[in-house]
Amino acid sequence: MKAGRQGEKGKVAKGRPPRRNRAQRRELARRIHANDMSLEVVHPDAAGIDIGNEFHYVAVPPSRDAESVRRFGCVTAELKEMAAWLLRCGIRTVAMQSTGVYWIAVYDVLEAAGLEVYLVNARETKSLPGKKTDVQECQWLMKLHTYGLLRNSFRPAQEIRTMRTYWRQRKDLVSSAAQYIHRMQKALTQMNVQLGNVISDVSGKTGQAIVKAILTGERDGRKLAALRDGRIQASEEEIARSLEGNWQEDLLFVLQQEQEGYEFCQKQIAACDRRLEGYLRGCEDRSQGAGLPEETRKCRLKRKRGNAPQFHLREALFRITGVDLTRIDGIDVMTAATVVSEAGCDMSKWATESQFVGWLRLCPDNRISGEKVIGKGHLVTNNRLTVALKMAASTLRQSDTYLGAQFRRLKGRLGAPIAIKAMAARLARLIYRMLRYGMKYHDRGAEFYEQQYRERQIVFLKQKAFSLGLQIVEPKIA
């Protein structure tokens, strides 16, 4: 969602096309299909690019070049040739679809050449009727962009994109390590070694000690059980009974392979942590010399999860953002890192917090006709930040905080899915205010929310009784 395209009502930001709602965009699209040339030209120097794996098709207005559609290869030399041709044609802005990861190199080359690049969602371009060709696609993108019918997608600054690369790589490594653990448990179960029934995590201290001992040739259940950590609830006798299995050579080989894969992932995660720590240390300090707020017990427990980074990530995030997002209930340091890596620190990209919620697709999808809501849809998205906020919202169900009480009321009235989405939107608004305006979050507790809700209900009942000609008399407490 393009932020800041329109300021106050009736006023359009200088140099930006006016914002149009869904009905206005449909009407403009209908007039374009009807070849109505009375449309307002918003981007006269526009071009369209159809992105492909091997070739890219580029269309410019026919008046700019005798060959208005050209095909360029995907190598860097041809991409630079594409940028030079667009500049010779007097092109200032280019529209292209976000096709896989093939658009990234084109985007970087065109941006470096000084062109304004619009990265648009393919769902909003409306395919041409009939059989589609690459030439028609790039011409259609150019035409839509000329009349201002395409919205630019959000892309953070290079500083945030670098952090995003490291953070996403780390999450992929954590996911790969989890798959190795699952396959280790499968191999143990096939050998009837019920280790997962007596300890909660095979990747923990006790689980890893037992697995490594098995791979070195130890088969005595009592000796293996003696490796248990003192915090394990199961006794040595129970663990020893669970470790009596049928040791098959082929499954032991699989277990060895999976263990080596898991250890390799752990080394890769540690290397990623070191690179991420060094990069964050070199980022701009926005804390303005303020000290890191005291860490609450809630944040401290969440930071000590098994997959947490091996450095003080909370301190690094506070230094580059200037606020402590973990003060918000439900937002731990991992979710805060996802917020910064996906959306960045500059919330001015979205004019209002409602636009930020809409970009996350956490807003209602109401279909309106005749100023009436005729249907409600479900906004599907694979935005990583949206998923992280929904997971954070789901942890509020047992929280003794203001947000926890609000979540429980919404869950009882609307159901869990809608309550999770609503609270995720609430968390997004709080994050927007903290990053945009530097606000500090202070939790007033569940009791304050319950009292506030009770007072609202009393006011509502009094108004309802007055409309019925009745009066509510509050009992006097002796």
VOMI-728083 format. One record per residue (C-alpha): residue in three letters; x, y, z. Coordinates in steps of 0.25 Angstrom, whole numbers, padded with zeros to 4 digits, always signed. Example, Ala and Ser with C-alpha at 12.3 -4.5 7.8 and 13.67 -1.06 7.14 Angstrom:
BEGIN
ALA+0049-0018+0031/SER+0055-0004+0029/
***
This chain:
BEGIN
MET+0000+0000+0000/LYS+0006+0013-0004/ALA+0006+0023+0008/GLY+0005+0038+0007/ARG-0001+0038-0007/GLN-0012+0047-0002/GLY-0012+0057+0010/GLU-0024+0064+0015/LYS-0038+0062+0009/GLY-0039+0068-0005/LYS-0024+0071-0005/VAL-0014+0063-0013/ALA+0001+0062-0010/LYS+0010+0069-0020/GLY+0015+0060-0030/ARG+0007+0048-0026/PRO-0005+0042-0033/PRO-0019+0043-0026/ARG-0023+0031-0018/ARG-0036+0024-0023/ASN-0045+0014-0017/ARG-0048+0001-0022/ALA-0061+0006-0030/GLN-0053+0017-0036/ARG-0042+0007-0041/ARG-0052-0002-0047/GLU-0059+0009-0054/LEU-0046+0014-0060/ALA-0042-0001-0064/ARG-0056-0002-0071/ARG-0053+0011-0079/ILE-0039+0006-0083/HIS-0045-0007-0088/ALA-0055+0002-0096/ASN-0044+0010-0102/ASP-0049+0023-0095/MET-0037+0032-0098/SER-0043+0043-0089/LEU-0036+0037-0077/GLU-0026+0046-0069/VAL-0012+0042-0072/VAL-0005+0041-0058/HIS+0009+0036-0063/PRO+0012+0041-0077/ASP+0026+0035-0077/ALA+0022+0021-0073/ALA+0027+0007-0077/GLY+0023-0007-0074/ILE+0032-0019-0072/ASP+0027-0034-0073/ILE+0037-0041-0064/GLY+0041-0055-0068/ASN+0052-0065-0064/GLU+0060-0064-0077/PHE+0055-0052-0084/HIS+0048-0039-0080/TYR+0038-0031-0090/VAL+0038-0016-0089/ALA+0028-0007-0095/VAL+0029+0008-0096/PRO+0019+0018-0103/PRO+0019+0016-0118/SER+0023+0031-0120/ARG+0036+0029-0112/ASP+0042+0018-0121/ALA+0039+0012-0135/GLU+0041-0002-0128/SER+0032+0001-0116/VAL+0033-0014-0110/ARG+0047-0020-0108/ARG+0052-0033-0102/PHE+0064-0033-0093/GLY+0071-0044-0086/CYS+0073-0046-0072/VAL+0088-0045-0071/THR+0094-0032-0064/ALA+0099-0026-0077/GLU+0085-0027-0084/LEU+0078-0021-0072/LYS+0087-0009-0073/GLU+0084-0008-0087/MET+0070-0008-0084/ALA+0071+0003-0074/ALA+0079+0011-0084/TRP+0068+0009-0095/LEU+0057+0014-0085/LEU+0065+0026-0082/ARG+0067+0029-0097/CYS+0052+0028-0099/GLY+0050+0038-0088/ILE+0044+0028-0078/ARG+0043+0032-0064/THR+0034+0022-0057/VAL+0033+0007-0059/ALA+0023-0004-0055/MET+0026-0018-0053/GLN+0020-0030-0046/SER+0026-0037-0034/THR+0029-0050-0041/GLY+0036-0060-0032/VAL+0050-0054-0029/TYR+0053-0051-0044/TRP+0049-0036-0042/ILE+0059-0033-0032/ALA+0071-0032-0041/VAL+0063-0023-0051/TYR+0058-0014-0039/ASP+0072-0012-0034/VAL+0078-0008-0048/LEU+0066+0001-0052/GLU+0066+0008-0038/ALA+0081+0010-0039/ALA+0079+0017-0053/GLY+0070+0027-0046/LEU+0056+0021-0051/GLU+0044+0021-0042/VAL+0040+0006-0041/TYR+0026+0001-0038/LEU+0025-0013-0032/VAL+0011-0017-0034/ASN+0003-0029-0029/ALA-0001-0038-0041/ARG-0015-0040-0035/GLU-0018-0025-0038/THR-0013-0025-0052/LYS-0025-0032-0057/SER-0021-0041-0069/LEU-0025-0038-0083/PRO-0037-0046-0088/GLY-0033-0058-0098/LYS-0020-0064-0100/LYS-0009-0055-0093/THR+0005-0053-0099/ASP+0017-0046-0092/VAL+0016-0034-0102/GLN+0001-0032-0098/GLU+0005-0033-0084/CYS+0016-0022-0084/GLN+0007-0013-0092/TRP-0005-0015-0082/LEU+0004-0012-0071/MET+0009+0001-0078/LYS-0005+0005-0081/LEU-0010+0003-0066/HIS+0002+0010-0061/THR+0000+0022-0070/TYR-0014+0024-0064/GLY-0010+0022-0050/LEU-0018+0009-0048/LEU-0006+0002-0041/ARG-0001+0003-0027/ASN+0013+0002-0023/SER+0017-0009-0013/PHE+0025-0006-0001/ARG+0040-0009-0001/PRO+0049-0005+0011/ALA+0062+0002+0010/GLN+0075-0006+0007/GLU+0078-0005+0022/ILE+0066-0013+0026/ARG+0067-0022+0014/THR+0080-0027+0018/MET+0075-0030+0032/ARG+0063-0037+0026/THR+0072-0046+0018/TYR+0080-0050+0030/TRP+0068-0052+0039/ARG+0060-0060+0028/GLN+0072-0069+0026/ARG+0073-0071+0041/LYS+0058-0075+0042/ASP+0060-0085+0030/LEU+0072-0091+0037/VAL+0063-0093+0050/SER+0052-0099+0041/SER+0063-0109+0035/ALA+0068-0113+0049/ALA+0054-0116+0053/GLN+0052-0125+0042/TYR+0065-0133+0045/ILE+0059-0134+0060/HIS+0046-0140+0054/ARG+0054-0150+0046/MET+0062-0154+0058/GLN+0050-0157+0066/LYS+0044-0165+0054/ALA+0057-0174+0054/LEU+0057-0176+0069/THR+0042-0179+0069/GLN+0044-0190+0057/MET+0055-0196+0066/ASN+0044-0196+0078/VAL+0053-0186+0086/GLN+0042-0178+0092/LEU+0051-0166+0096/GLY+0041-0156+0093/ASN+0031-0161+0103/VAL+0040-0158+0115/ILE+0047-0145+0111/SER+0040-0133+0104/ASP+0051-0130+0094/VAL+0061-0139+0087/SER+0069-0126+0084/GLY+0071-0123+0099/LYS+0083-0126+0107/THR+0078-0140+0112/GLY+0073-0144+0098/GLN+0086-0140+0091/ALA+0094-0147+0101/ILE+0086-0160+0100/VAL+0086-0160+0085/LYS+0101-0157+0084/ALA+0104-0169+0093/ILE+0095-0178+0085/LEU+0103-0174+0072/THR+0116-0177+0079/GLY+0111-0191+0082/GLU+0105-0191+0096/ARG+0093-0200+0097/ASP+0091-0202+0112/GLY+0078-0194+0116/ARG+0083-0192+0130/LYS+0096-0185+0126/LEU+0088-0177+0116/ALA+0078-0173+0126/ALA+0089-0168+0135/LEU+0092-0157+0126/ARG+0078-0150+0129/ASP+0078-0136+0134/GLY+0073-0134+0149/ARG+0062-0125+0143/ILE+0056-0137+0136/GLN+0043-0142+0143/ALA+0044-0156+0138/SER+0052-0165+0147/GLU+0065-0173+0142/GLU+0057-0186+0143/GLU+0046-0180+0134/ILE+0056-0175+0124/ALA+0064-0188+0124/ARG+0051-0196+0121/SER+0048-0187+0109/LEU+0062-0189+0103/GLU+0060-0204+0101/GLY+0059-0205+0086/ASN+0063-0213+0074/TRP+0076-0207+0069/GLN+0076-0208+0054/GLU+0088-0204+0046/ASP+0080-0197+0035/LEU+0072-0189+0045/LEU+0085-0186+0053/PHE+0091-0181+0040/VAL+0079-0172+0038/LEU+0080-0167+0052/GLN+0095-0163+0050/GLN+0092-0156+0037/GLU+0081-0148+0043/GLN+0089-0144+0056/GLU+0100-0139+0047/GLY+0090-0131+0039/TYR+0085-0125+0052/GLU+0099-0121+0057/PHE+0102-0115+0044/CYS+0089-0106+0044/GLN+0093-0102+0059/LYS+0107-0098+0054/GLN+0100-0090+0042/ILE+0091-0083+0052/ALA+0102-0079+0061/ALA+0110-0073+0049/CYS+0097-0066+0045/ASP+0096-0060+0059/ARG+0110-0055+0058/ARG+0108-0048+0045/LEU+0095-0042+0049/GLU+0101-0037+0062/GLY+0112-0030+0055/TYR+0103-0024+0045/LEU+0093-0018+0055/ARG+0105-0013+0063/GLY+0108-0004+0051/CYS+0094+0001+0048/GLU+0090+0015+0052/ASP+0087+0018+0067/ARG+0073+0023+0069/SER+0073+0022+0084/GLN+0078+0036+0086/GLY+0086+0031+0098/ALA+0074+0026+0105/GLY+0077+0014+0114/LEU+0070+0000+0111/PRO+0058-0001+0119/GLU+0058-0012+0130/GLU+0055-0025+0125/THR+0042-0031+0131/ARG+0041-0046+0135/LYS+0032-0048+0123/CYS+0042-0043+0113/ARG+0053-0051+0120/LEU+0046-0064+0120/LYS+0043-0062+0105/ARG+0057-0058+0101/LYS+0063-0072+0107/ARG+0056-0080+0097/GLY+0064-0091+0090/ASN+0064-0084+0077/ALA+0067-0070+0082/PRO+0080-0063+0077/GLN+0092-0065+0084/PHE+0094-0050+0086/HIS+0086-0039+0093/LEU+0076-0037+0082/ARG+0067-0028+0090/GLU+0078-0018+0093/ALA+0082-0017+0078/LEU+0067-0015+0074/PHE+0065-0004+0084/ARG+0078+0003+0079/ILE+0073+0003+0064/THR+0059+0006+0067/GLY+0059+0015+0079/VAL+0047+0007+0086/ASP+0046-0006+0093/LEU+0035-0013+0086/THR+0036-0025+0096/ARG+0028-0016+0106/ILE+0016-0020+0098/ASP+0009-0032+0104/GLY+0010-0044+0094/ILE+0022-0038+0086/ASP+0035-0045+0090/VAL+0049-0042+0084/MET+0047-0051+0073/THR+0034-0045+0068/ALA+0041-0031+0070/ALA+0052-0035+0061/THR+0042-0040+0050/VAL+0035-0026+0051/VAL+0048-0019+0048/SER+0053-0028+0038/GLU+0040-0028+0030/ALA+0034-0014+0032/GLY+0046-0006+0036/CYS+0047+0005+0046/ASP+0041+0016+0038/MET+0026+0016+0039/SER+0024+0028+0031/LYS+0023+0019+0019/TRP+0009+0018+0023/ALA+0001+0031+0025/THR-0008+0025+0036/GLU-0008+0013+0045/SER-0020+0008+0038/GLN-0012+0007+0025/PHE-0001-0001+0032/VAL-0012-0011+0037/GLY-0018-0011+0023/TRP-0004-0014+0017/LEU-0003-0026+0027/ARG-0017-0030+0022/LEU-0022-0030+0036/CYS-0034-0021+0032/PRO-0048-0026+0029/ASP-0051-0030+0015/ASN-0065-0024+0013/ARG-0072-0024+0000/ILE-0081-0012-0001/SER-0092-0009-0011/GLY-0101+0003-0010/GLU-0095+0007+0003/LYS-0098-0006+0009/VAL-0089-0018+0013/ILE-0094-0030+0004/GLY-0083-0039+0008/LYS-0070-0042+0016/GLY-0058-0049+0010/HIS-0045-0054+0016/LEU-0032-0047+0012/VAL-0022-0057+0009/THR-0007-0053+0011/ASN+0007-0060+0013/ASN+0013-0047+0019/ARG+0023-0052+0030/LEU+0020-0041+0039/THR+0005-0044+0039/VAL+0007-0058+0042/ALA+0017-0054+0054/LEU+0006-0044+0059/LYS-0005-0055+0059/MET+0004-0064+0067/ALA+0007-0053+0077/ALA-0008-0050+0078/SER-0011-0065+0081/THR-0002-0065+0093/LEU-0011-0054+0100/ARG-0021-0064+0104/GLN-0015-0067+0117/SER-0009-0053+0120/ASP-0013-0046+0132/THR-0012-0032+0125/TYR-0020-0022+0118/LEU-0018-0028+0104/GLY-0021-0042+0110/ALA-0034-0038+0116/GLN-0038-0031+0103/PHE-0035-0044+0095/ARG-0043-0053+0104/ARG-0055-0044+0103/LEU-0054-0044+0088/LYS-0052-0059+0087/GLY-0064-0062+0095/ARG-0072-0052+0087/LEU-0067-0055+0073/GLY-0059-0068+0073/ALA-0044-0071+0073/PRO-0040-0068+0059/ILE-0047-0054+0058/ALA-0041-0051+0072/ILE-0027-0054+0068/LYS-0028-0046+0055/ALA-0034-0034+0063/MET-0023-0035+0074/ALA-0012-0036+0063/ALA-0018-0023+0057/ARG-0018-0017+0071/LEU-0003-0021+0073/ALA+0000-0015+0059/ARG-0006-0002+0063/LEU+0002-0001+0076/ILE+0015-0005+0068/TYR+0012+0006+0058/ARG+0010+0017+0069/MET+0023+0013+0076/LEU+0032+0013+0064/ARG+0025+0025+0057/TYR+0023+0034+0069/GLY+0033+0028+0080/MET+0022+0025+0089/LYS+0024+0016+0101/TYR+0015+0005+0105/HIS+0009+0003+0119/ASP+0001-0008+0122/ARG-0011-0005+0132/GLY-0015-0019+0135/ALA-0027-0028+0133/GLU-0034-0022+0145/PHE-0034-0008+0139/TYR-0040-0014+0126/GLU-0051-0021+0133/GLN-0054-0009+0141/GLN-0054+0000+0129/TYR-0063-0010+0121/ARG-0073-0011+0133/GLU-0074+0005+0133/ARG-0077+0004+0118/GLN-0088-0006+0120/ILE-0094+0002+0131/VAL-0095+0014+0122/PHE-0101+0006+0110/LEU-0111+0000+0119/LYS-0115+0014+0125/GLN-0117+0019+0110/LYS-0125+0007+0106/ALA-0134+0008+0118/PHE-0136+0023+0116/SER-0140+0020+0101/LEU-0151+0010+0107/GLY-0156+0021+0117/LEU-0149+0013+0129/GLN-0139+0017+0139/ILE-0128+0009+0145/VAL-0125+0011+0160/GLU-0112+0006+0165/PRO-0113-0001+0179/LYS-0107+0006+0191/ILE-0095-0001+0197/ALA-0095+0000+0212/
***
